[in-house]
Amino acid sequence: MVNEALTLAGRETVLWIGGTGAYYPLPLVLRRAEVNELAGDWSAAERDLRAAVSHADGSGSAAERIDSRQRLSSLLQGRGDNREALAQAEAAVSLAQDAGDDQLAAEARTALSAVLARLSEHQRGLAECRQALAVFREKGDQRGISRALNNLGVILSNIGEYGKAIDCYRERLLIDEALGDRRGVSTACNNIGACLLYLGDRAAAREHFQRKLLDDRAIGHKMGLAVALCNLGHLDQLDGRLDDAERCFQQALEIYRGLGDRRGTCVVINNLGNVHDARGEYRASLDCYQRSLVLAAEMGDPKGEALYRCNIGLCRKQLGEAEEALRWYDVGIAGLVELEQYYDACYHLYDRAEVLRQLGRADQARASAQEGIRYAERSGRDDVRFDLQVQLAGISAADDPAAAAAQLRALLDEHVQPSRRAVLHQELYELTRDDGHRAAAADLYHGLLAATGDPAYGRELDRLGPGGTQ
């Protein structure tokens, strides 16, 4: 398909040069930009789109001026130039409003909401997207509804509303399947998979990511293929298959660099840092996080900057540089909270509390954990909320072991999941040295290891030492 597209691009180049109609060249150059983007020549696509904007400005057609700016804005987002992408998207909305065309305005608002999602301007993005969606529904524009639902789902996911986001993506998936839009189906599968992963359903997430991988490979969509590889690599890392994860990330990095996609390159370098971190290669992971931070700052990606600062804090913590770790955590977490990125902020507050705990600053550690619990509850991160509650009991144990044990027993009454009950029994054993808790934890870990094969449970058994039944 890509080879046929490149042949078509060559023919359109001839038509573009020899075209004589006053309006004829613009659709051709837009089509050529689309083909160049599909084929991975993003620099050529950007040149074409900038030429299209210039020609559209001279044509007097509001629709062409808006369309060319939206396309350029979309490409610039992919390349990580979010500031200019926002300027182009806002210009398109202004042009549509001046033209008094509801349909054009809805399309422009949909495009603008995508940039706002990248820049973490969530409330403004939701307002623009919902306004556009209402117009598309009124007009029965299925493709418009699909695009608006996708962007609405992205923003809802960014603020932790994963169930609502999945509803948006599933409605979009049905529309795109009916329209025969394979690229749209691929994107919907990816986004559903991401939400399922956030909700802890790894198996279902992997099914959606693998479907995306196959679809994007079939249609020759390079950027989509890189996204699928990144997501599958992340799952491999979570499952402890670090070599497989690294291979996926390296393949994705090669694609992103070939496309000139700075944002994708930035994310994958960070992911490789995570693999190094999981192997205990902290200097290598620090180098990756620092490189990602530089790229994020160059692109104007505030969420990325905040996340990479927190990751640098984690490296400093693991290298034994506690005060330096706190400095990075404080700046990074403040950035995440300012952007309302509570999903990410809560678990970095857990790490920050651990550093403070190691330094003997119990009151500050307790405050950090309590703040993390609030954000975990706000973003629906029950897994991190549980970890923070256990951490809070551990902080209390230094001054009041009886109160800490009472907190852990209360959590034991609340939670039924075997993995959480194993953790609580283990914590109670370490606090009280009651062999009954050690045996209960060991039995649960043996069952979890047999059911999942996850080596992490084997490591916890090693920590417990002899005891328990099988």
C-alpha positions in Angstrom: 0.0 0.0 0.0 2.8 2.4 0.9 4.6 1.7 -2.4 1.4 2.4 -4.4 0.9 5.6 -2.3 4.5 6.8 -3.2 3.8 6.2 -6.9 0.6 8.2 -6.5 2.6 10.9 -4.7 5.0 11.1 -7.7 2.1 11.5 -10.2 0.6 14.2 -8.1 3.9 16.1 -8.0 3.7 16.3 -11.8 0.1 17.4 -11.7 0.9 20.0 -9.1 3.7 21.5 -11.2 1.6 21.4 -14.4 -1.8 22.2 -13.0 -3.5 25.3 -14.5 -6.9 25.4 -12.6 -7.1 28.2 -10.0 -8.3 25.8 -7.3 -6.8 22.5 -8.6 -3.4 22.4 -7.0 -4.4 22.7 -3.3 -6.2 19.4 -3.0 -3.3 17.7 -4.7 -0.7 19.1 -2.4 -2.9 18.2 0.6 -3.1 14.6 -0.7 0.6 14.5 -1.3 1.2 15.6 2.3 -1.1 12.8 3.5 0.8 10.3 1.4 4.2 11.5 2.6 3.0 11.3 6.2 1.8 7.7 5.7 5.1 6.8 4.1 7.0 8.2 7.0 8.5 11.3 5.3 7.2 13.8 7.8 9.6 16.6 6.8 8.2 16.5 3.3 4.7 16.4 4.7 5.3 19.5 6.8 6.7 21.4 3.8 3.6 20.5 1.8 1.2 21.5 4.6 3.0 24.9 5.1 2.7 25.4 1.3 -1.0 24.5 1.6 -1.6 27.0 4.3 0.0 29.7 2.3 -2.0 28.9 -0.9 -5.2 28.5 1.1 -4.7 32.0 2.6 -4.6 33.4 -1.0 -7.7 31.4 -2.2 -10.4 33.2 -0.2 -12.0 29.8 0.8 -12.6 29.6 4.6 -13.0 25.8 4.4 -9.6 25.4 2.7 -7.9 27.8 5.1 -9.3 25.9 8.1 -8.6 22.4 6.7 -5.0 23.2 5.9 -4.3 24.6 9.4 -6.0 21.6 11.1 -3.8 19.2 9.1 -0.7 21.2 9.9 -1.6 21.3 13.6 -2.1 17.6 13.7 1.3 16.9 12.1 3.0 19.4 14.4 1.5 17.6 17.4 3.0 14.3 16.1 6.4 15.9 15.8 6.1 17.4 19.3 5.8 21.1 18.4 2.8 21.6 20.6 3.0 25.4 20.9 2.8 26.0 17.1 0.2 23.3 16.9 -2.0 25.2 19.4 -1.6 28.4 17.4 -2.6 26.8 14.2 -5.7 25.1 15.8 -6.8 28.3 17.5 -6.5 30.2 14.1 -8.7 27.5 12.5 -11.4 28.0 15.1 -11.3 31.8 14.7 -11.7 31.4 10.9 -14.6 29.1 11.3 -16.4 31.4 13.7 -15.8 34.3 11.3 -17.3 32.3 8.5 -20.4 31.5 10.6 -20.3 27.8 9.7 -21.4 25.5 12.5 -19.9 22.4 10.8 -16.6 24.0 10.1 -16.5 25.3 13.7 -17.2 21.9 15.1 -14.4 20.3 13.1 -12.0 23.1 14.2 -13.0 22.7 17.9 -12.4 18.9 17.6 -8.9 19.5 16.3 -8.3 22.2 19.0 -9.3 19.8 21.7 -6.6 17.3 20.7 -3.9 20.0 21.2 -5.4 21.0 24.5 -5.2 17.4 25.6 -1.5 17.3 24.8 -1.0 20.5 26.8 -3.0 19.2 29.7 -5.6 22.0 29.5 -8.3 19.6 30.4 -11.3 21.7 31.2 -11.0 23.9 28.2 -10.5 20.7 26.1 -13.6 19.1 27.4 -15.7 22.2 26.7 -14.5 22.5 23.1 -14.9 18.8 22.5 -18.5 18.5 23.9 -19.5 21.6 21.9 -18.3 20.0 18.7 -19.9 16.6 19.6 -23.3 18.2 20.0 -23.1 19.8 16.6 -22.0 16.5 14.9 -24.8 14.5 16.6 -27.4 17.1 15.5 -26.2 16.8 11.9 -25.7 13.1 11.9 -22.1 13.3 10.9 -20.7 9.9 11.9 -17.1 10.7 11.1 -17.3 13.9 13.1 -18.9 12.0 16.0 -16.1 9.4 15.8 -13.3 12.1 16.0 -15.0 14.0 18.8 -15.6 10.9 20.8 -11.9 9.9 20.5 -10.7 13.3 21.8 -13.3 13.3 24.6 -12.1 9.9 25.6 -8.4 11.0 25.6 -9.2 13.9 27.9 -11.4 11.8 30.3 -8.6 9.2 30.5 -6.1 11.9 31.3 -8.1 13.0 34.3 -8.7 9.4 35.5 -12.2 8.9 34.2 -11.4 5.5 32.6 -14.9 4.0 32.5 -16.3 7.0 30.8 -13.3 7.1 28.4 -13.9 3.4 27.5 -17.6 4.2 26.7 -16.4 6.9 24.3 -13.9 4.7 22.6 -16.3 1.7 22.3 -18.9 4.0 20.6 -16.2 5.2 18.3 -15.1 1.7 17.5 -18.6 0.7 16.4 -18.9 3.8 14.2 -15.5 3.2 12.6 -16.2 -0.5 12.0 -19.4 0.5 10.2 -17.5 3.1 8.1 -14.8 0.6 7.2 -12.2 3.0 8.7 -9.3 0.6 9.7 -7.1 3.3 11.0 -9.9 4.6 13.2 -10.6 1.0 14.4 -6.9 0.6 15.2 -6.8 3.9 17.3 -10.0 2.9 19.2 -8.5 -0.5 20.0 -5.3 1.1 21.3 -7.2 3.6 23.5 -9.5 0.9 24.9 -6.4 -1.2 25.7 -4.7 1.7 27.5 -7.8 2.3 29.7 -8.0 -1.4 30.5 -4.4 -1.4 31.5 -5.0 1.5 33.8 -7.9 -0.5 35.3 -5.6 -3.5 35.9 -6.9 -5.9 33.2 -3.6 -6.8 31.5 -4.9 -9.7 29.4 -7.7 -7.7 27.8 -5.3 -4.8 27.3 -2.9 -7.1 25.4 -5.6 -8.4 23.2 -6.5 -4.8 22.1 -2.8 -3.8 21.6 -2.2 -6.9 19.5 -5.2 -6.2 17.3 -3.9 -2.7 16.8 -0.4 -4.0 15.9 -1.9 -6.3 13.2 -4.1 -3.6 11.8 -1.4 -1.0 11.6 1.1 -3.4 10.0 -1.5 -4.4 7.4 -2.2 -0.8 6.3 1.4 0.4 6.6 0.7 2.9 9.4 4.2 3.4 10.8 3.3 5.7 13.8 0.5 3.4 14.8 2.8 0.4 14.6 5.3 2.2 16.9 2.5 3.0 19.4 1.4 -0.6 19.5 5.0 -1.8 20.0 5.4 0.7 23.0 2.3 -0.6 24.6 3.2 -4.2 24.2 6.6 -3.5 25.5 5.1 -1.9 28.6 3.0 -5.0 29.2 6.1 -7.2 28.8 7.9 -5.1 31.3 5.1 -5.4 33.8 5.1 -9.1 33.3 8.9 -9.2 34.0 10.0 -10.0 30.4 12.5 -7.2 30.3 14.4 -8.4 27.2 11.1 -8.6 25.2 10.2 -5.2 26.5 13.5 -3.7 25.4 13.2 -5.3 21.9 9.7 -3.7 21.5 11.0 -0.3 22.6 14.0 -0.4 20.3 11.9 -1.2 17.3 9.5 1.6 18.2 12.5 4.0 18.7 13.8 3.2 15.2 10.4 4.0 13.7 10.0 7.3 15.6 13.4 8.5 14.7 12.8 7.6 11.1 9.6 9.6 11.2 11.3 12.6 12.9 8.7 12.2 15.7 10.3 13.9 18.7 7.4 13.2 21.0 7.4 9.5 20.3 11.2 9.4 20.6 11.0 11.1 24.0 8.5 8.6 25.3 10.4 5.6 24.1 13.7 6.8 25.6 11.9 7.1 28.9 10.5 3.6 28.5 14.0 2.3 27.9 15.0 4.1 31.1 12.3 2.1 32.9 13.8 -1.2 31.6 17.2 -0.1 32.9 15.7 0.8 36.2 14.0 -2.6 36.5 17.4 -4.3 35.9 19.0 -2.1 38.6 21.0 -0.2 36.0 20.4 3.2 37.6 23.0 5.3 35.8 21.7 4.1 32.5 18.1 4.8 33.5 19.2 8.3 34.7 20.7 9.1 31.4 17.5 8.1 29.6 15.3 10.2 31.9 17.6 13.2 31.5 17.5 12.9 27.7 13.7 12.7 27.8 13.5 15.8 30.0 15.5 17.8 27.6 13.3 16.7 24.6 10.1 17.4 26.6 11.2 20.9 27.5 12.1 21.6 23.8 8.6 20.5 22.7 6.7 22.4 25.3 5.3 19.2 27.0 4.6 20.2 30.6 3.3 16.8 31.6 6.3 15.0 30.2 8.7 17.4 32.0 6.9 16.7 35.3 7.0 13.0 34.8 10.6 12.8 33.8 11.6 15.0 36.8 9.9 12.5 39.1 11.7 9.6 37.3 15.0 11.4 37.9 14.0 11.7 41.5 13.5 7.9 41.6 17.0 7.3 40.2 18.6 9.7 42.7 16.8 7.8 45.5 18.0 4.4 44.2 21.6 5.9 43.9 21.4 6.9 47.6 21.1 10.6 46.9 18.1 11.3 49.1 18.2 15.1 49.3 18.7 15.4 45.6 15.8 12.9 45.0 13.5 15.1 47.1 14.4 18.2 45.1 13.4 16.5 41.8 10.3 14.9 43.3 9.1 18.3 44.7 9.4 20.1 41.4 8.0 17.1 39.4 5.0 16.5 41.7 4.1 20.2 41.9 4.0 20.2 38.1 1.7 17.2 37.9 -0.7 18.6 40.5 -0.8 21.9 38.7 -1.8 20.0 35.5 -4.4 17.9 37.5 -2.4 14.8 36.6 -3.5 13.1 39.9 -3.2 9.6 38.4 0.6 10.0 38.1 1.1 12.3 41.1 -0.2 9.8 43.7 2.4 7.1 43.1 5.2 9.6 42.9 4.0 10.9 46.3 4.4 7.3 47.6 8.1 7.3 46.4 8.6 10.7 48.0 7.2 9.5 51.3 9.6 6.6 51.2 12.6 9.0 50.9 11.3 11.1 53.8 10.7 8.0 55.9 14.3 6.8 55.3 15.5 10.2 56.3 13.6 9.9 59.6 11.1 12.7 58.8 8.0 10.9 59.8 5.6 13.8 59.9 6.6 14.9 56.4 6.4 11.3 55.1 2.9 10.9 56.7 1.8 14.1 55.0 3.1 13.0 51.6 1.3 9.6 51.9 -1.9 11.3 53.0 -1.8 13.6 50.0 -1.1 10.7 47.8 -4.2 8.9 49.1 -6.4 11.9 48.3 -5.1 12.0 44.7 -5.4 8.2 44.3 -9.1 8.4 45.4 -9.7 11.4 43.1 -8.2 9.6 40.1 -9.7 6.1 40.8 -6.3 4.5 41.5 -7.4 2.0 44.1 -4.1 0.0 43.6 -2.0 3.0 44.6 -4.4 4.0 47.4 -3.9 0.5 48.9 -0.1 0.8 48.7 -0.2 4.3 50.3 -2.5 3.0 53.2 0.0 0.2 53.9 2.8 2.7 53.7 1.0 5.0 56.2 0.7 2.1 58.7 4.4 1.5 58.3 5.2 5.1 59.1 3.1 4.9 62.2 4.8 1.7 63.3 8.0 3.6 64.4 6.1 5.5 67.1 3.1 3.4 67.8 3.3 -0.3 66.7 -0.1 -1.1 68.2 -1.8 1.6 66.2 0.0 0.5 63.1 -1.1 -3.2 63.6 -4.7 -2.0 64.1 -4.5 -0.1 60.8 -3.3 -3.2 59.0 -5.9 -5.4 60.5 -8.6 -2.9 59.5 -7.3 -3.1 55.9 -7.3 -6.9 56.2 -11.0 -6.8 57.0 -11.6 -4.5 54.0 -9.7 -6.3 51.2 -10.5 -9.7 49.8 -8.0 -9.8 46.9 -5.4 -12.6 47.6 -2.5 -10.4 46.5 -3.5 -7.6 48.9 -4.2 -10.0 51.8 -0.8 -11.5 51.3 0.9 -8.1 51.6 -1.1 -7.3 54.7 -0.3 -10.6 56.4 3.4 -10.1 55.5 3.4 -6.6 57.0 1.7 -7.8 60.2 4.2 -10.6 60.5 7.1 -8.2 60.2 5.5 -5.9 62.7 4.3 -8.5 65.3 6.5 -11.6 64.5 3.3 -13.7 64.7 4.0 -16.9 62.8 0.3 -17.2 62.0 0.6 -14.1 59.7 3.8 -15.5 58.1 2.0 -18.8 57.3 -1.0 -17.0 55.9 1.1 -14.8 53.7 3.2 -17.8 52.5 0.1 -19.8 51.6 -1.3 -16.9 49.6 2.0 -16.2 47.8 2.3 -19.9 46.9 -1.2 -19.8 45.4 -0.5 -16.6 43.5 2.8 -18.0 42.1 1.1 -21.2 40.9 -1.8 -19.3 39.3 0.2 -16.5 37.6 3.8 -17.6 37.3 4.8 -14.1 38.3 8.3 -14.3 39.8 7.6 -11.3 42.1 5.6 -13.7 44.3 8.6 -16.0 44.5 10.7 -13.1 45.7 8.2 -12.3 48.4 8.3 -15.9 49.5 12.1 -15.7 49.8 11.7 -12.6 51.9 9.4 -14.5 54.3 11.8 -17.3 54.8 10.8 -20.9 55.8 7.2 -21.3 57.0 3.7 -21.7 55.7 2.2 -24.6 53.7 1.9 -25.3 50.0 
